[in-house]
Amino acid sequence: MVDTFEKFMEKEYYNEIFDALKSYILKNRARLELETNRVPNPQYIELDDFKISNILFSNTPGYEIEFDMIVIADIEIQGWGRYDRESDNVEAWCRISCKGLLHDGLKNFWINGIEPYCKRKFESENRLSKHLVPYVYAKDLDKEAEKFLKKYYPRALESPMRIHVKEVVENMGLNLKILHITKNCNVFGRIFFSDTETVVYDEETEEYKEVTVEAGTMLVDPKVFFMRNIGCVNNTIMHECVHWDRHSKFFELQKLFNKNLNSISCHVVEGERPEEKRNALQWMEWQANALAPKILMPAEMTKRKIEELLIRYHVEFSRLNEADIMQMVLTELSDFFGVSLQAAKLRAVDLGYNQAVGILQYVDGRYLPSYTFKQGALKKNQTFVLGIADAVYEYARNLKLRELVNQNHFLYIDALFCMNDSKYIEENEDGKLCLTSYARSHVDECCLVFEQISRANNRYGISYYRECYLCRDILSDTFTETKYVETPDNQTKEEKAAESKKLLKEAVKIAKIQQELPGGFGATLKYHMKRLKVTVEKLEELSLVGYKTIQTMRNNEAVNKSLRNVVAICIGLHLHPLLSEDLIRKSGNTFKSTEEDFVLQFLVHNHYKASIYECNELLTEYDFPELGTGTQV
């Protein structure tokens, strides 16, 4: 079976290579050192066979290819030995330099020359892999983006400007079509390398139908405009342009192995994969993903624009903190270059603006308030931010973190575990806890650091097969876990939190309330409701615990009180964690070492300022029943 270019050349061009190699060996017998111990001075030399060991490709324009075949020639030699005429076989390694046109087959094949093979230092520049994929390293991405722009949109390198992607498509001779690719828009775009039939989704008939497309056709799903944003559309189009510019030869190579091939199947996802485990398709997808935003935001022009915006916003909004200014800069940068906010942020970080790291953090379905921290506060694979799932998991598994939270030294706010001090935490207009302006500018001073660990995502069985194109999926094959680490920096924050003046002040306030608390559950509940001016009707609304249930819990000490109802009442009353623990203890309940109880305990300590509905959203995410049994009146 012919499945490599080496086998293809041996099968299709054996005679041409054999004749050229034979002629070279006969003309250069002296310099090839073909003698052996048996035949020290050969008079007869004949090429028996050859084998192509390897092929090295150069990166040339268009469909032209230049390549060196490393060939092992099997040569028969004859001559006088010590006592009689002898024969022997010897190998000679040769480098055969070739060129041709790789388009709908290999055409105009030509051998430029042959020389003895000697191993050379590998130079990746202007080289292609054995699959005809260009070598691109992360450090060279900006340089490669500039090369692309010089070919197709050179004025973007003269001054900051938005790149009109449709003009790039035209300059490349491609044809852009807006069609529904799939029913669920799980593929944003496709680029076709060969004339073929493909299937698209017809929204009117709600069925898939076949359409004919020509090579160089790019499909973009119109739902991307509505589900994402114009920045995502621009990135998708540029992504496919990169595939066409850099990976056409890969597709032509695949067609050599099957002349009837009209398509290739590829499985490409957005998730990062370790470099040593990437195959050719994954390397191509990495290149397109990495280059597209750098083309849309060329390095020098983007730096120039960021500096211009930083100066302007610092003058116009001198009273704002650095985080808010950087967020405004990124928002305008996104609009200016026609990219998504996330792409603008990542590009700014990539260009050395580390104050952008804490801007536009998208966690648990929402953007977090922006924050900044001092240079060097985070090491590789470290973060201040934890999604709610990771936060609950770490709270459950890490005793040290759980103690810090249960002792009220740290609170989980806006995906950060922040020191519980009035310098860093305050109540907003809605009565919810949030970080102060100072804290958002000094997260390294008040928030715990966590390690990030990437793992394979086995939740989705990704089995999308693509024909005749390279595509982008919206699924990821990796996910990231975070875990608490006892670093010296974290330990310093722990000690500081334990000595916090706010904790002492708050402890005095809570201690005074505790001294006034009655002994029983019902009396304590009545005390809190009176203190907070909450009626039974209002508590039913705030806790979703039924009116009759609340009345019974208030007036009948003997009745069984479920932990879930008591937690719901604590949340509804927004009780301080110490007061919640007191009420739970008086109800005869304790938190057990179960997943559900860890989540409930986390809510009591970290979400006591949240509404019952927000807490129920978290429980639903973990497939636990919602709190509350009653219906609002």
C-alpha positions, 0 to 999 in steps of 0.5 A, spaced: 500 500 500 502 506 498 501 511 504 508 515 504 511 519 499 517 515 499 513 509 497 510 513 491 516 515 488 519 508 488 513 506 485 511 511 480 519 514 478 523 508 479 526 507 472 528 515 472 531 515 479 535 508 477 537 511 471 540 517 474 543 514 480 546 509 476 549 514 471 552 518 477 555 512 480 559 510 474 561 517 473 563 518 480 566 511 482 572 513 485 569 519 490 564 514 492 569 509 496 566 503 493 572 498 495 571 492 500 576 488 504 574 482 499 574 487 493 579 492 494 580 495 487 573 494 484 573 494 476 566 492 475 560 496 478 553 495 477 547 498 481 542 493 483 537 496 487 536 502 491 531 504 497 529 511 499 530 512 506 527 519 507 525 525 503 526 532 506 522 538 503 523 545 502 518 550 502 517 553 495 511 558 493 505 555 490 504 548 488 512 547 486 516 542 490 523 542 491 525 536 495 532 532 497 531 524 497 536 520 501 537 514 497 541 508 499 544 505 493 545 497 493 551 496 488 554 490 486 562 490 485 567 485 482 574 485 481 581 481 483 581 479 490 587 476 494 587 470 490 582 470 485 576 474 482 571 476 487 564 479 487 561 483 493 555 488 495 556 495 498 551 500 500 552 508 498 548 513 501 546 519 496 542 525 496 538 526 490 535 533 489 529 534 485 523 538 483 516 538 481 509 540 481 504 537 486 497 539 483 492 533 482 498 529 482 506 530 481 508 533 474 514 535 471 518 531 475 526 533 475 532 531 478 537 537 479 543 533 481 546 527 486 551 528 491 554 523 496 550 524 502 553 527 509 548 529 515 547 536 515 544 540 521 537 541 520 534 548 519 527 548 520 526 555 516 523 554 509 522 547 510 516 542 510 515 536 514 514 529 511 507 531 511 508 537 507 506 542 513 511 548 514 515 548 520 512 554 525 515 555 532 511 559 537 517 564 537 516 565 530 509 566 529 509 574 529 514 573 523 510 568 520 504 573 520 508 579 517 510 574 511 502 573 510 500 580 510 506 582 506 503 577 501 495 579 501 494 585 505 501 589 506 498 596 508 496 593 515 504 593 516 504 601 515 499 603 520 494 600 525 488 599 522 482 593 521 484 588 516 478 587 512 478 579 511 473 579 505 478 583 501 484 578 504 479 572 501 479 576 494 486 577 494 488 570 495 483 568 489 478 564 494 470 564 494 467 566 500 460 563 501 455 564 507 451 557 508 449 553 514 454 548 515 451 543 520 444 544 524 447 546 531 453 550 528 458 546 531 463 547 525 464 555 524 468 554 517 470 550 512 476 551 506 475 546 500 482 544 497 478 540 491 472 540 487 467 536 490 460 534 493 459 536 500 453 536 505 450 543 508 444 544 512 438 547 509 434 551 515 427 551 511 427 544 510 430 542 516 434 537 512 441 536 510 442 537 502 448 536 497 451 542 494 457 542 489 463 546 491 469 548 487 477 548 490 478 554 494 471 555 496 470 557 504 464 556 508 462 560 514 456 558 518 451 565 518 450 562 526 457 564 528 454 572 527 449 571 532 452 566 537 458 569 537 460 576 534 464 579 528 470 578 531 469 571 531 467 571 524 473 575 522 478 570 526 474 564 523 475 567 516 482 568 517 483 561 520 481 558 513 485 563 509 491 560 513 489 553 512 489 555 504 496 559 504 500 554 508 496 547 508 494 546 500 500 541 499 498 537 505 492 536 501 495 535 494 500 529 498 494 526 500 491 525 493 497 522 491 495 516 495 489 515 492 487 518 485 480 518 486 480 521 493 476 527 493 476 529 500 480 528 507 477 526 514 480 530 519 478 531 527 480 537 529 479 541 536 480 547 540 484 544 546 491 544 547 495 538 546 502 536 548 507 538 542 510 531 542 503 528 541 500 532 535 499 529 529 499 533 522 492 535 522 493 537 529 499 541 527 496 545 522 490 546 526 495 549 531 498 553 526 491 556 524 489 558 531 495 561 533 496 565 526 489 568 525 489 573 531 496 575 530 495 576 522 488 580 525 493 584 530 500 585 527 505 586 533 508 592 532 501 596 529 498 593 535 503 595 540 502 602 537 495 602 538 495 600 545 500 605 547 496 610 544 490 608 548 493 607 554 496 614 554 489 617 552 485 613 557 490 615 563 489 622 561 481 622 561 480 617 566 486 619 571 482 617 577 480 610 575 484 604 577 489 600 572 484 594 571 478 599 569 483 603 564 486 596 561 479 594 560 477 600 556 483 599 552 481 592 550 474 594 549 476 599 544 482 595 541 477 589 540 472 594 536 478 597 532 481 591 530 475 587 529 476 581 533 473 578 540 474 581 546 478 575 549 482 575 542 484 582 544 486 581 551 490 574 549 494 579 544 495 584 549 498 579 554 502 576 548 505 582 547 507 583 554 502 587 557 501 583 563 496 588 566 491 585 561 491 578 565 486 579 570 481 583 565 475 579 562 476 573 565 470 569 563 468 564 568 462 560 570 458 563 564 460 571 566 465 576 566 468 577 572 470 584 575 477 586 572 483 586 576 491 587 576 497 584 580 504 586 580 509 583 575 511 576 577 506 574 582 504 568 578 509 563 576 507 558 570 501 554 571 498 558 577 492 562 577 488 566 582 481 564 579 477 558 580 471 556 577 465 555 582 466 547 581 473 547 582 472 552 588 467 547 591 472 541 589 478 544 593 474 546 599 472 539 600 478 535 598 483 540 602 483 541 609 487 547 610 483 551 605 477 549 608 479 551 615 481 558 612 474 559 609 470 556 615 475 560 620 472 566 616 479 568 614 478 568 606 471 568 602 470 566 595 468 572 591 468 573 584 472 566 583 477 569 588 479 566 595 480 573 598 482 575 605 476 577 609 478 584 611 475 591 609 481 593 606 479 588 600 472 586 601 466 591 601 458 590 600 455 593 593 449 597 592 445 590 592 448 588 599 452 583 596 460 582 597 465 584 592 472 586 592 474 593 593 477 598 588 484 597 592 483 589 592 482 589 584 488 593 583 492 588 588 490 581 587 497 579 589 496 582 596 490 579 598 488 573 594 490 565 594 494 562 589 492 556 585 496 551 581 492 549 574 493 542 571 490 540 564 487 533 563 484 530 557 477 531 557 473 524 556 466 527 557 465 528 550 466 522 544 468 527 539 467 523 532 466 528 527 468 526 520 470 532 515 470 531 508 475 535 503 476 540 508 479 543 515 474 545 520 474 548 527 470 545 532 467 548 539 469 542 543 475 542 547 479 535 548 482 538 554 480 541 561 483 545 567 483 543 574 486 548 579 488 546 586 491 550 592 498 550 594 501 552 600 506 556 597 510 561 602 506 567 599 500 563 600 502 562 608 504 570 608 497 571 606 494 566 611 498 569 617 495 576 615 488 574 614 488 571 621 491 578 624 486 582 620 482 587 624 476 586 621 476 579 623 477 582 630 471 587 629 466 582 626 468 577 631 466 582 637 459 583 633 458 576 632 460 574 639 455 579 642 449 576 638 451 569 640 451 572 647 443 574 646 441 567 643 436 563 646 438 556 647 433 552 643 432 552 635 425 555 635 427 561 639 433 562 636 430 562 629 425 567 632 430 571 635 434 572 628 427 573 624 426 579 629 433 582 629 433 582 621 425 584 621 423 578 617 416 576 617 414 568 616 411 570 609 418 574 607 422 568 609 418 563 605 420 568 599 427 568 601 428 561 603 423 557 598 421 553 605 414 553 605 410 557 610 407 551 614 414 548 615 417 555 617 411 555 623 412 548 625 420 549 625 419 556 630 414 553 634 415 545 635 422 543 638 421 536 637 419 536 630 425 533 625 428 539 621 432 537 615 439 540 614 437 542 607 431 546 610 435 549 615 441 551 610 435 554 606 433 558 612 440 560 613 441 563 606 434 566 606 436 570 612 443 571 610 446 569 616 453 570 618 457 563 617 458 562 625 451 564 626 449 559 621 453 553 624 449 555 631 443 554 628 444 548 624 447 545 630 441 547 634 437 543 629 440 537 631 444 536 624 451 536 622 455 536 615 457 529 613 463 527 609 458 527 602 459 531 596 452 534 597 454 536 604 460 539 602 457 543 597 451 545 602 457 547 607 461 551 602 454 555 600 453 557 608 460 559 608 461 563 602 454 564 599 451 567 605 450 574 601 447 570 595 440 569 594 437 562 594 436 562 587 443 563 586 445 557 591 440 553 587 443 554 580 450 551 583 446 545 586 443 544 580 450 544 576 452 538 581 445 535 580 443 536 587 436 537 589 434 545 589 433 548 596 426 549 599 420 545 599 415 551 599 411 555 593 412 563 594 405 566 596 
